[in-house]
Amino acid sequence: MLVTRFSTMTAMAAGLAATLLAGGLRAADAPRPAAPSPQQPHVAFVEGRPFAEVLRRARAEKKPVMLDVVAAWCGPCKIMDKTTFSDPDVVAWTKDKVVAARVDAEKGEGRKLGSRYAVRSFPTVIFMDANGKEIDRLLGAHPAADFKKYGSGILAGTSGLQNALENVKKKWTPEEAQQLAQVLAQRNDLPRMGPIARRLVQEDPDLTNPGTLDVFFNLIALEDYVEKVEAETADLISTYLPRLSSDPRYGVLAIVLSRELARRGDMAGARSTVSAALKVVGETSNFAADLLAAQALAEQNAGKPDAAAATYKRAIAAAANNQPLRASLQLDLADIQASSGKVQDARTNLQAALELGRGDVGALTRAARVSLKLKANQDAVSHAKSAVGLSLGEDAAAQAVLAAALAATGDEVGAAAAWKRASEIDPDNPEYQKRQREPKKKVASSKAS
């Protein structure tokens, strides 16, 4: 679930955000690009390497990371590259102070990092510690002197955000804490936002301040985004949910809670939550399909495939006007049916899902997985290749299912290449790394024989 779907930045929070991010350039102040000479220095960005490798280097050198997040079409990014990042003082400063890395937020691992750090504009330069925890960021194009000034302030712990965090510790006020929590939520910064949000809720247990509910809602969204709703948060949702039946966000809170109960294997709890929520929102509401999907997942995780299939059918009916969601749910149903040996039913739902989601990378990737369960290996290859093509080869999951499909047809060389590409796109995935090596061994063995 995308955090941005639920974030509600108030006017006060927006004002604080502007203060914290002060230093962004007006268009009239933007540095003009100059043609660099062949001898002109440039910041030595690490590019095209796994981000985990960047973090390892930062730990070894005991330096923070400066991550420049760009897009190929971004004009200000190109200006920064030709001016600020070619300035001798900035070059020397970055070499001494940070491990500099750059990613394209629309390609490979850059997409994952852009989502992880909630990058919404380009360029965004994120300063983080060697474990990948954000310190602060700079938005937009900056001339060399300002970039060095603001960057030095971040590394010295005196940026606007860092000062605000210290001020809240020294002199806590709910208003300032709410504003700060909203800014951190906009960055997906759960580690620093979480404690502030929980204290606000503890000090306003009846949620009498509307800002408290906004912050609590963003905390819930962030935890659901990383698929780990803390026990304390889940307990708070359970406590407050009955009181919030008139709040427009009630349905989302119920979805998050039921989904977390499903992850924990609490089928009874998920069923109870969904049943109560449906009485409030109705089975024809926009929330019904997601609620029923969470219940079906709980039933599936509890080893009740028939019950899960029946619930997925209800969810599909509730998603009649939401084509992407309906396609996803029909793939869920087809997957269960394939695993249960109900081949014809699985094929029927798979075909229906493909008709709805044929142009979607995720749907095609999942269709390939279901096809593998049905032993339709050539279909799996076809769906996987379509997913890879639509993603321009930049989706790790599509590459991984292509590798599995090719291996199933006996094409170990093709499988090895696809596993290699998957591990390049998502180097943190241990399964991809492991599988990348396995086909090589098989190929070497077959050649030797």
C-alpha positions as CSV (number, residue, x, y, z in Angstrom):
1,M,0.0,0.0,0.0
2,L,1.4,3.3,-1.0
3,V,2.0,5.7,2.0
4,T,1.2,8.7,-0.2
5,R,-2.4,7.4,-0.6
6,F,-3.0,8.1,3.1
7,S,-0.7,11.0,4.0
8,T,-2.6,14.2,4.9
9,M,-0.1,17.1,5.1
10,T,-1.8,19.9,7.0
11,A,-1.1,23.6,6.1
12,M,1.0,24.0,9.3
13,A,3.0,20.9,8.4
14,A,3.5,22.2,4.9
15,G,4.8,25.5,6.4
16,L,7.3,23.6,8.6
17,A,8.3,21.5,5.6
18,A,9.2,24.6,3.7
19,T,11.3,25.8,6.6
20,L,13.1,22.5,7.0
21,L,13.8,22.3,3.3
22,A,14.9,25.9,3.0
23,G,17.7,26.5,0.5
24,G,15.9,25.2,-2.6
25,L,16.6,27.3,-5.6
26,R,14.1,29.6,-7.3
27,A,14.1,29.2,-11.1
28,A,15.7,32.6,-11.6
29,D,18.6,31.6,-9.3
30,A,19.3,28.2,-10.9
31,P,22.9,27.8,-12.0
32,R,23.5,28.0,-15.7
33,P,25.2,25.0,-17.2
34,A,28.7,25.5,-18.6
35,A,30.5,23.1,-20.9
36,P,33.1,21.3,-18.8
37,S,36.6,21.1,-20.0
38,P,38.2,17.6,-20.4
39,Q,40.3,18.3,-17.3
40,Q,37.4,19.6,-15.2
41,P,37.0,17.7,-11.9
42,H,33.7,15.9,-11.0
43,V,32.2,14.3,-8.0
44,A,33.1,10.6,-8.2
45,F,29.6,9.1,-7.8
46,V,29.3,5.3,-7.4
47,E,26.9,4.3,-10.1
48,G,25.6,1.0,-11.4
49,R,26.6,-0.9,-8.2
50,P,24.4,-2.5,-5.6
51,F,23.4,0.0,-2.9
52,A,24.4,-2.6,-0.3
53,E,27.9,-2.3,-1.6
54,V,27.8,1.5,-1.2
55,L,26.7,1.1,2.4
56,R,29.5,-1.5,3.1
57,R,32.0,1.0,1.7
58,A,30.6,3.8,3.9
59,R,30.9,1.6,7.0
60,A,34.5,0.7,6.0
61,E,35.4,4.3,5.5
62,K,33.3,5.5,8.5
63,K,31.5,8.1,6.4
64,P,27.9,8.9,5.7
65,V,26.4,8.4,2.2
66,M,25.3,11.2,-0.1
67,L,22.8,9.7,-2.5
68,D,21.9,11.7,-5.6
69,V,18.5,10.6,-6.8
70,V,17.8,11.6,-10.4
71,A,15.8,10.9,-13.5
72,A,17.1,10.8,-17.1
73,W,14.7,13.5,-18.2
74,C,15.4,15.8,-15.3
75,G,16.8,19.2,-16.5
76,P,17.9,20.5,-13.1
77,C,19.7,17.2,-12.5
78,K,21.8,17.8,-15.6
79,I,22.4,21.4,-14.6
80,M,23.7,20.3,-11.2
81,D,25.9,17.7,-12.8
82,K,27.6,20.2,-15.1
83,T,27.9,23.0,-12.5
84,T,27.7,22.1,-8.8
85,F,29.1,18.6,-9.0
86,S,31.9,19.9,-11.3
87,D,32.9,22.6,-8.8
88,P,36.4,21.9,-7.3
89,D,35.3,22.9,-3.8
90,V,32.3,20.5,-3.9
91,V,34.4,17.8,-5.5
92,A,37.0,18.1,-2.7
93,W,34.3,18.3,0.0
94,T,32.5,15.2,-1.1
95,K,35.7,13.2,-1.4
96,D,36.6,14.1,2.1
97,K,33.2,13.9,3.8
98,V,31.0,11.3,2.2
99,V,30.6,8.3,0.0
100,A,28.8,9.7,-3.0
101,A,26.4,7.5,-5.0
102,R,23.8,8.2,-7.7
103,V,20.8,6.3,-8.9
104,D,18.1,6.8,-11.5
105,A,14.8,6.5,-9.7
106,E,13.1,5.1,-12.7
107,K,15.5,2.2,-13.4
108,G,16.6,-1.0,-11.6
109,E,17.4,-0.7,-7.9
110,G,16.9,3.1,-8.2
111,R,13.1,2.5,-8.3
112,K,13.3,0.6,-5.0
113,L,15.4,3.3,-3.4
114,G,13.1,6.1,-4.7
115,S,10.1,4.3,-3.1
116,R,12.0,3.5,0.1
117,Y,12.9,7.1,0.7
118,A,9.7,8.6,-0.8
119,V,11.5,10.7,-3.4
120,R,8.8,12.8,-5.2
121,S,10.9,15.3,-7.1
122,F,14.3,15.5,-8.8
123,P,17.0,16.1,-8.0
124,T,16.8,14.9,-4.4
125,V,20.1,14.5,-2.5
126,I,19.7,12.3,0.6
127,F,22.4,12.2,3.3
128,M,22.2,9.1,5.3
129,D,24.3,7.1,7.8
130,A,26.2,4.0,6.8
131,N,23.2,1.8,7.7
132,G,20.9,3.7,5.3
133,K,19.0,5.8,7.8
134,E,18.3,9.2,6.5
135,I,19.9,12.2,8.2
136,D,18.4,14.9,6.0
137,R,17.9,15.8,2.3
138,L,18.3,18.7,-0.1
139,L,15.6,19.2,-2.8
140,G,16.1,20.9,-6.2
141,A,19.1,22.4,-7.8
142,H,21.7,24.3,-5.7
143,P,24.7,26.3,-6.8
144,A,28.0,25.0,-5.5
145,A,28.4,27.4,-2.5
146,D,24.9,26.8,-1.2
147,F,25.1,23.0,-1.8
148,K,28.3,22.8,0.3
149,K,26.8,25.1,2.9
150,Y,23.6,23.2,3.4
151,G,25.4,19.8,3.1
152,S,27.9,20.8,5.7
153,G,25.0,21.8,8.0
154,I,23.4,18.4,7.6
155,L,26.6,16.6,8.4
156,A,27.2,18.9,11.4
157,G,23.7,18.2,12.7
158,T,22.4,21.7,12.4
159,S,20.0,21.5,9.5
160,G,16.4,22.7,9.9
161,L,15.1,19.2,10.4
162,Q,17.8,18.2,12.9
163,N,17.2,21.4,14.9
164,A,13.5,20.7,14.9
165,L,14.1,17.2,16.2
166,E,16.3,18.6,19.0
167,N,13.8,21.3,19.9
168,V,11.0,18.7,20.3
169,K,13.2,16.8,22.7
170,K,14.0,19.8,24.8
171,K,10.6,21.5,24.7
172,W,7.8,19.3,23.7
173,T,4.6,20.8,22.3
174,P,1.9,18.8,20.6
175,E,1.6,21.3,17.8
176,E,5.3,21.2,16.8
177,A,5.4,17.5,17.3
178,Q,2.5,17.0,15.0
179,Q,4.1,19.1,12.3
180,L,7.4,17.3,12.6
181,A,5.8,13.9,12.5
182,Q,4.0,14.9,9.3
183,V,7.2,16.0,7.6
184,L,8.9,12.7,8.6
185,A,5.9,10.7,7.3
186,Q,6.3,12.4,3.9
187,R,9.8,10.9,3.8
188,N,8.8,7.4,4.9
189,D,11.0,8.0,7.9
190,L,9.3,5.6,10.3
191,P,12.3,5.2,12.8
192,R,12.1,8.9,13.7
193,M,8.4,9.4,13.1
194,G,7.2,6.4,15.2
195,P,8.3,7.5,18.7
196,I,6.8,11.0,18.2
197,A,3.5,9.6,16.9
198,R,3.2,7.2,19.8
199,R,3.9,9.9,22.4
200,L,1.2,12.1,20.8
201,V,-1.3,9.3,21.0
202,Q,-0.3,8.5,24.6
203,E,-0.8,12.1,25.6
204,D,-4.1,12.4,23.8
205,P,-5.7,9.0,24.4
206,D,-9.2,10.1,23.4
207,L,-7.9,11.6,20.1
208,T,-9.5,14.9,20.9
209,N,-7.0,16.8,18.8
210,P,-7.6,16.2,15.1
211,G,-3.9,16.5,14.4
212,T,-3.3,13.5,16.7
213,L,-5.5,11.3,14.5
214,D,-3.7,12.5,11.4
215,V,-0.4,11.6,12.8
216,F,-1.7,8.2,14.1
217,F,-3.1,7.5,10.6
218,N,0.3,8.2,9.0
219,L,2.0,6.0,11.5
220,I,-0.4,3.1,10.6
221,A,0.2,3.7,6.9
222,L,4.0,3.7,7.2
223,E,4.0,0.4,9.2
224,D,1.6,-1.2,6.8
225,Y,3.8,-0.1,3.9
226,V,6.7,-2.1,5.3
227,E,4.3,-4.9,6.2
228,K,5.0,-4.8,9.9
229,V,2.4,-3.2,12.0
230,E,3.8,-3.1,15.6
231,A,1.9,-4.9,18.3
232,E,1.3,-1.6,20.1
233,T,0.0,0.1,16.9
234,A,-2.3,-2.9,16.2
235,D,-3.7,-2.8,19.8
236,L,-4.3,1.0,19.4
237,I,-6.2,0.4,16.1
238,S,-8.3,-2.3,17.8
239,T,-9.1,0.1,20.6
240,Y,-10.0,3.1,18.5
241,L,-11.7,1.5,15.5
242,P,-15.1,1.2,17.1
243,R,-15.0,4.9,18.0
244,L,-14.1,6.0,14.4
245,S,-16.9,4.5,12.4
246,S,-17.9,7.9,11.2
247,D,-14.4,8.9,10.1
248,P,-13.8,8.5,6.3
249,R,-10.6,6.7,7.1
250,Y,-12.3,4.0,9.1
251,G,-12.2,1.5,6.2
252,V,-8.5,1.9,5.7
253,L,-7.8,1.4,9.4
254,A,-9.9,-1.8,9.3
255,I,-8.0,-3.0,6.2
256,V,-4.6,-2.4,7.9
257,L,-5.6,-4.2,11.0
258,S,-7.2,-7.2,9.3
259,R,-4.1,-7.5,7.0
260,E,-1.8,-7.5,10.0
261,L,-3.9,-10.2,11.7
262,A,-3.6,-12.2,8.5
263,R,0.1,-11.9,8.5
264,R,0.2,-13.1,12.1
265,G,-2.0,-16.1,11.2
266,D,-4.9,-14.9,13.4
267,M,-7.7,-16.1,11.2
268,A,-10.4,-15.6,13.8
269,G,-9.2,-12.1,14.6
270,A,-9.2,-11.2,10.9
271,R,-12.6,-12.6,10.3
272,S,-14.0,-10.8,13.3
273,T,-12.5,-7.5,12.2
274,V,-13.7,-7.8,8.6
275,S,-17.2,-8.8,9.6
276,A,-17.5,-5.8,11.9
277,A,-16.1,-3.4,9.3
278,L,-18.4,-4.6,6.6
279,K,-21.4,-3.9,8.8
280,V,-20.1,-0.3,8.9
281,V,-19.0,0.3,5.3
282,G,-21.1,-2.2,3.5
283,E,-20.1,-4.9,1.0
284,T,-20.5,-2.6,-1.9
285,S,-18.1,0.1,-0.5
286,N,-14.7,0.9,-2.0
287,F,-13.2,-0.8,1.1
288,A,-15.0,-4.1,0.9
289,A,-12.8,-5.9,-1.6
290,D,-9.6,-5.1,0.3
291,L,-11.2,-6.2,3.6
292,L,-12.3,-9.5,2.1
293,A,-8.9,-10.0,0.5
294,A,-7.3,-9.7,3.9
295,Q,-9.7,-12.2,5.3
296,A,-9.0,-14.6,2.5
297,L,-5.3,-14.2,3.1
298,A,-5.8,-15.1,6.8
299,E,-7.8,-18.2,5.8
300,Q,-5.1,-19.2,3.2
301,N,-2.3,-18.7,5.8
302,A,-4.4,-20.9,8.2
303,G,-4.5,-23.7,5.7
304,K,-8.1,-23.3,4.7
305,P,-7.9,-23.1,0.9
306,D,-11.6,-23.7,0.3
307,A,-12.7,-21.0,2.7
308,A,-10.1,-18.6,1.2
309,A,-11.3,-19.3,-2.3
310,A,-14.9,-18.6,-1.3
311,T,-13.8,-15.3,0.3
312,Y,-11.8,-14.3,-2.7
313,K,-14.9,-14.8,-4.9
314,R,-16.8,-12.4,-2.7
315,A,-13.8,-10.0,-2.9
316,I,-13.9,-10.2,-6.7
317,A,-17.6,-9.4,-6.8
318,A,-17.0,-6.4,-4.6
319,A,-14.2,-5.2,-6.9
320,A,-16.4,-5.2,-10.0
321,N,-15.7,-1.6,-10.7
322,N,-12.0,-1.7,-10.0
323,Q,-10.3,-3.5,-12.8
324,P,-6.7,-3.7,-11.5
325,L,-7.8,-4.9,-8.1
326,R,-10.2,-7.4,-9.6
327,A,-7.3,-8.8,-11.8
328,S,-5.1,-9.1,-8.7
329,L,-7.8,-10.9,-6.8
330,Q,-8.5,-13.4,-9.6
331,L,-4.8,-14.2,-9.7
332,D,-5.0,-14.8,-5.9
333,L,-7.9,-17.2,-6.5
334,A,-6.2,-18.9,-9.5
335,D,-3.1,-19.4,-7.4
336,I,-5.1,-21.1,-4.6
337,Q,-7.0,-23.3,-7.1
338,A,-3.8,-24.3,-8.8
339,S,-2.2,-25.3,-5.5
340,S,-5.4,-27.3,-4.6
341,G,-5.4,-29.2,-7.9
342,K,-8.5,-27.5,-9.3
343,V,-6.8,-27.0,-12.6
344,Q,-9.7,-26.0,-14.8
345,D,-11.0,-23.5,-12.3
346,A,-7.5,-22.0,-12.0
347,R,-7.2,-21.7,-15.8
348,T,-10.5,-20.0,-16.0
349,N,-9.6,-17.4,-13.4
350,L,-6.1,-17.0,-14.8
351,Q,-7.5,-16.2,-18.2
352,A,-10.0,-13.7,-16.7
353,A,-7.2,-12.0,-14.8
354,L,-5.0,-11.8,-18.0
355,E,-7.9,-10.1,-19.9
356,L,-8.0,-7.4,-17.2
357,G,-4.3,-7.0,-16.6
358,R,-2.6,-7.9,-19.8
359,G,-0.7,-4.6,-19.9
360,D,0.4,-4.8,-16.2
361,V,3.9,-6.0,-15.3
362,G,2.8,-7.3,-11.9
363,A,-0.2,-9.2,-13.2
364,L,1.8,-10.8,-16.0
365,T,4.5,-11.8,-13.4
366,R,2.0,-13.4,-11.2
367,A,0.3,-15.1,-14.2
368,A,3.6,-16.7,-15.0
369,R,3.9,-18.1,-11.4
370,V,0.4,-19.5,-11.6
371,S,1.2,-21.1,-15.0
372,L,4.2,-22.8,-13.5
373,K,2.0,-24.3,-10.8
374,L,-0.3,-25.5,-13.6
375,K,2.8,-27.1,-15.4
376,A,2.0,-24.8,-18.3
377,N,5.7,-23.9,-18.7
378,Q,5.6,-22.4,-22.2
379,D,2.7,-20.1,-21.1
380,A,4.8,-19.2,-18.1
381,V,7.7,-18.2,-20.3
382,S,5.4,-16.2,-22.6
383,H,3.8,-14.3,-19.7
384,A,7.2,-13.7,-18.1
385,K,8.8,-12.4,-21.3
386,S,5.8,-10.0,-21.7
387,A,6.4,-8.7,-18.1
388,V,10.1,-8.3,-18.7
389,G,9.4,-6.5,-22.0
390,L,6.9,-4.1,-20.5
391,S,9.3,-3.2,-17.7
392,L,12.2,-2.7,-20.1
393,G,14.1,-5.4,-18.2
394,E,14.1,-3.4,-15.0
395,D,11.7,-5.4,-12.8
396,A,13.5,-8.0,-10.6
397,A,10.4,-10.1,-9.9
398,A,9.7,-10.4,-13.7
399,Q,13.2,-11.5,-14.3
400,A,13.1,-14.0,-11.5
401,V,9.9,-15.7,-12.8
402,L,11.3,-15.7,-16.3
403,A,14.4,-17.5,-14.9
404,A,12.1,-20.1,-13.2
405,A,10.1,-20.6,-16.3
406,L,13.1,-21.0,-18.5
407,A,14.6,-23.5,-16.1
408,A,11.3,-25.4,-16.2
409,T,11.6,-25.7,-20.0
410,G,15.3,-26.9,-19.7
411,D,16.9,-23.6,-20.8
412,E,19.4,-23.3,-18.0
413,V,21.6,-20.8,-19.9
414,G,18.6,-18.4,-20.3
415,A,17.7,-19.0,-16.7
416,A,21.2,-18.2,-15.5
417,A,21.1,-14.9,-17.4
418,A,17.6,-14.0,-16.0
419,W,18.7,-14.8,-12.4
420,K,21.8,-12.7,-12.9
421,R,19.7,-9.7,-14.0
422,A,17.2,-10.2,-11.1
423,S,20.1,-10.1,-8.6
424,E,21.5,-7.0,-10.3
425,I,18.2,-5.2,-10.0
426,D,17.5,-6.3,-6.4
427,P,20.9,-7.3,-4.9
428,D,19.4,-7.4,-1.3
429,N,17.3,-10.5,-2.2
430,P,19.1,-13.6,-1.0
431,E,16.9,-15.9,-3.1
432,Y,18.0,-14.2,-6.3
433,Q,21.7,-14.3,-5.3
434,K,21.4,-18.0,-4.4
435,R,19.5,-18.9,-7.6
436,Q,22.0,-17.0,-9.7
437,R,24.7,-19.4,-8.8
438,E,22.7,-22.7,-9.0
439,P,22.1,-22.7,-12.8
440,K,25.8,-21.9,-13.4
441,K,26.7,-25.0,-11.6
442,K,24.3,-27.1,-13.6
443,V,25.5,-25.6,-16.9
444,A,29.1,-26.3,-16.0
445,S,28.2,-29.8,-15.0
446,S,26.4,-30.5,-18.3
447,K,29.3,-29.1,-20.3
448,A,31.7,-31.3,-18.4
449,S,29.7,-34.4,-19.2
